[in-house]
Amino acid sequence: MSFINLILNSALLWMYTETTWYVIITTILYFSLPWLFWGTLGILVALWFIKNQPVDEKTVNQVLGVDPFNCEDGPGHGGEYCMRVVAHRGGGYDYPENSLSAFRNSKEKGCSAVEFDLAFTKDHIPIIFHDETVERLTGRPGVVKEMTWDELNKLDISFNHPLKEKFNGGERIALFSDTIEQCLSHDLRVFIDIKETSLDIVPVVLDAYQRHPELYKKAVVTSFHPLVIYMIRRRDPNVMGSLSYRPKIFSTISYEGLTDSGPPRYSNPIRHSVARLLDTLNDWALTRFTHYVIGISVILLHKDIISPRTIGEWRNRGIRVIAWSVNLPSEKLHFSKILKIAYLTDTLLAERLP
């Protein structure tokens, strides 16, 4: 019996010793090196491993030119290239948006940069198209992702354009490959706005850069979907990256500043609630982690959320701000002369371009 008691007492002594040791060590660690420290250190290490380095300043200046904030006013901008105006979808008010004729017109008007939208057809052909459906431009029903290239190639995207009478024979949807070749032949800078959310688009973009190395000095890839840009730059950090942003991007179809948030993207209340949550997370992470991890060099912001403070905060992060879409002459003067940033516009008619 005494031997059994000895065993039990030894076990109890070990339990007391282990518990005391655990409490002492835990207390020392907690108060000397709090778990906040370890958690912060862990996040910093993880961010260091997964982050993409942004392209260098020389490349930024090759693509975007001198920062308009430091650029001289007047014709010629002091002899330095300075991007002030980007034709949004090629200038969709003047010519059918995202069309080859719109990009040609941009060049003829003296605009040095265009923006266009990259999407997939049902048979995974990369095309230049903005909407999820074709009805707004063509007057016909149809979902782009559910239509083949042969079906889409028959549609006239000038059908609903207010100036359609001057487009004899109509205008067809452009292929990504044709658009890249034409823009480069016209010495245009390009903003490739990726509408596709699938990562299948990543090799398509990277292949374009391999086929046309001059894109490294003339192109920016951008999207509302951070993961797409992250994966492109993860595989090729020499690609200059950007993010497009507006409030409520996941929960609403459109946004018009303080006047209108646009109709909800989802009619299902559960999906809408999830989308609102994603909006909140996206807003919170954008200025804290997202831009840093992706390694963007420029951000495209909705014009109604831009202020001198916003521009200054992004400039302190080493990131340029470009506004979209600026169409009123008074607004163009405000962004170019007062805020001194470049902007995307749907019309080049009143522009004073060199």
N, C-alpha and C positions, 0 to 999 in steps of 0.2 A: 504494500500500500504506500509506503514511504517513497518507493521508487517511482510509482505512478504520480504521486504528488510532486516529486522533483521534476518530472517531465512537464506537468501542467504549469508549474511555477516558472520553469525555464521558457515555456512558450509564451506565458503572460509577460515575462520580462522582455522578451524579444519584441512582442507587440507594443509594449510601452515605449521601448527604446526606438523602434521604427517610427511610431507615431510622433514621438517627441522630435526626432531627427527631421521628419517630414515637415512638421509645423515650423521648426526653426529655419530650415533651408528655404521653405516657401515664403516665410515672412521676410527673410533677408532679401531674397530675389525680388519680391513684390515691392518692397520699399526702397531698395537700392537701384534696381533696374525694373521699373514697372512694366506690366504686360503691354501697356500702350507703346512703350519703346520697342518691344519685340515685334508687335504687330506692325508698327510704322516701318521698322527696318525690313520686315518681310515684304511689305507692299513695295517699298523702294527698290529692293533687289529684284522683285518680279517685274516691275515697270522697266528697270534697266535692261532686263533680258529680252522683253517683248517689244520695246519701243523701236521705231524706225527713225533714223537720223534724217532730218530735212535736207534737201539739196543745198549746196553752198550758195552764198550771196551772189557769186559771179553768174551762176546758172539762173538765179531769180532775175537778175538784171538783163540777161540775154533774152529771157522769155517775156518778161513784163516791162522791161525798160527801166529807166530811172523812176524812182518813187515820185508820183505827182506832187507829193508834199515838198520835195526838194527840186522840182523841175521848174524851169523858167517859163513864164507865160509868154504867149505870142507865137507866131509862126516859127516852126523849126525847133522850138523848145530848147534854144541854146545850142543846137547842133547835136543833141543827144536824143536817142529814141525814148519816147515816153508814152506808154499806153494810157490813154484817157477814156477812150470809147470802145466798147465791144458790141458788135451787132448781135443782139439776142435772137437766137435761131436764125441768124442771117438778116434780121430786120423784117420780122413777119408782117408788119403793117404795110411795108412797101412792096414786098414780093411774097409769094407763098412761103410760109415758115419752113425752115429746115430743108429747103430745096437748093439744088445746084445753081439755079438762076439767082436765088437770094444771095448766095455766097459770091457769085460773080458781080452782082450789083454792089455788094459791100466793097469789093476791091475797086470798082469803077468810081465809087463815091469817095475813095480815099481812106476808108476805114481799114485799120491794120490788123484787126482781130475779130473773130467770130466765135459764137458759142453755138453748139448743136447737141442734140439729144440722141443717145445711143440705146437701142433696144433690140430685142430678139423677135424673130417671127416664130411661127409654130415649128418650122423645120430648121430652127436655129441659124437663120441667116441674119447677120448683124445689119440693121438698117438705121436710118436717121429719122426718128419719129418721137414726138413728145407724149401724146395722150395714150391712155390704155385702150381707147376705142377710136375708130376712124370717122365717126359720124360728124364731129365738129368741122373737119376739113373737107370731107368728101360728100357729105349729105347721105351717106349710106351706112346702115348698121354693120357692126362687126367689131370683134375684140382682136387686137393685134396679135396677142399670143395664141389665138385660136385660128389664125389665118396663115396660109403658106405664102412664100414669096411670090409665087405665080399669081395668087389671088390679089395680093396687095399691089403688085406691079401694074395691075390693070386700072387702078383707081386714080382719079384726078384730084390732087390735093389743092388745086386752085378753084374747085367747084364753088365754095362758099366765100372766096376772097372778094372783098369789095371792089378790087380792080381787075377782076378776072377777064374782062374784055380784052386786055392787052396781052394776055398769055395765050396766044394762038396755039391750039392743039392741047392745051392743058399743061399740067406739070405732074411728074411722077415722083413717087417716094424714092429717095436717094439711098444707095448702098453705102455702107461705112467705108469700104475700100475706095469707091469713086470719090467720096467726099474728101477723104484724106489726100488723095492724089491731086484733086483740083485745088484745094486750099494751099497745099505746099507749092504747087506750080504758080500760084498767085502771090506767094510769099506772105501768106496770112498766118498770124498766130491763131491757135485754136484752143478753145475750152471744150473738152469732151465731157459732157454731162451724162453720166451713166444712170439711166432709168432702171435698168435691169437689176434685180435684187439677187439673182442667182450668181453664185461664184463661177459659173460656167463662162461668164463674160470676161473673167480675168485673163485667161490665155489669149482671148481675141484681142484685147487691148495690147498685151505684151507682144503679140505677134506683129501688130501694126508698128510698134516701135522698132522691132528687129528688121522689118522690111523697109522702114523709113527712119533711119537713125537721126535725121534732122529734127524729128519730133522732140528729141531731148532738149533742143534749144528753142522750140516753137510751140510746145503744147503743155497744157495743164489738164490733169484728169480730176474731175470733181463729181460729187454725188451727195444726196441726202442720207445715204446709207454708209456709215463709217466703215463697216467691215469690208465692203468692196474696195474702197481706197486703201485700207490697211493691207489687204492681201496683195493688191497690185504692187504697192511699195515694198512689201515684205519680200516679194520675189525679185523686184528690181528697184532698189533704192535711188537709182538715178532718175526715175520718173518723178516729175514735179507734181505734188499732190495738193488738193484743195478740198474743202467741205462746203456744201451749200446748206444754208440754214434759214428757216423761218419758224416762228412759234407754231405749235400744234400741228406739226407736219404729219404725225402718225394718226391723229384723231379727226382732222378736217381735210376736206378736199382742196380748199383754197384759203387764202388769208389776205385781208385788206386793211391791215393796221387796226386802228381803234374803231373803225366803222363796222367791220364785218369779219367774223372769224371763219365764215364759209360754212357750207353744209357738212354734217358729220360724214366721215368716211364709211362708217358702219351703222346699219340700222339696228343690229343686235345690241342691246344694252350692255351685255357682258363683254363683247368684243370692243365696244366703244370705251368701256371703263378700263380695259386692259391697254387700249391705245392711249388713253389719257395718262395712265401710269407710265407708259413708255415715253410720252412727251416730257413728263416731269423728270424722269431719269436722264433723258437725253439733254435737257436743259441744264441739269445739275452737273453732268459729267463733261459737257462740251468745253467749258472754260477751265476745268480742273484737270482732266486726264485725257480726254479724247484727242484734242489737238496735239498733245505731247506724244502720245503713243503712236499716232499715225505719222507724225512728222510733217504736218502741212506747212506750206509757205504762204498761202493766201486763203482767205475765207470769203465766200460770196454770201452777203447778208441781205435780207429783205430791206428795202429802202426805208420802210416805216419804223424800223427799230434802230436805225443808225443815228448816233449823236457824236459830238466831239469826244465825249468821255469814252464811248464804245471804241472809237477809232484809236484813241490813245492807249486803251487797255490792250488791244490786240497788237498795236505797234510795239508796246513794251514786251510782248511775247515774241517779237521778231516776225510777226505775221501781218501781211498787208490786207486791207479791207477793200472789197469791190462791191458796189451796190447794185441791186436789181429790183425790178426793172424800172428805169427812170425814163419817162416819156414826155413830160411837160417841160417846155423851155425854161420856165422859172426854176423847176427842180434841177434841171441840168446845170444851170448856172450855180445853184446852191452847192451841189456836190462837187463841181469842178473848181469853182472859184473860192468858196468859203471853206468847205471841208477838205478840198484838195485830194480827192480820191477818184479812181476810175469808176465807170458805171456801165452796166448793160442796158441797151435801149432797143425798143422794137421798131424805131424809125430813125433814118438817117437824113430825112428831108431838111431839117433845120440845123444840121451839124455844120460847124466850121472846121473842116478837117484839112490837114496839110496835103 
